């Protein structure tokens, strides 16, 4: 049920003070290996962003929105974002 409101690619909502980005849970904050990986993967993703074709962006967005673990693992390997 939470997935319908939070964690979809680009999920935001206007607030009186600006915008609220509606992200997934922060379970990873409590696992040091994940914290490091999330930071590094985010930095790498920002570097790749300008290189993605529209088709790749759609593919990644669909992966995020559907929570497709198999596709996420393929993307992690493709872009060298290997988890600890």
Secondary structure, DSSP 8 states (H G I E B T S, - for coil): -HHHHSSSTT-EEEETTEEEE-----GGGG-HHHHHHHHHHHHHHHHHHTT--HHHHHHHHHHHHHT-HHHHHHHHHHTT----
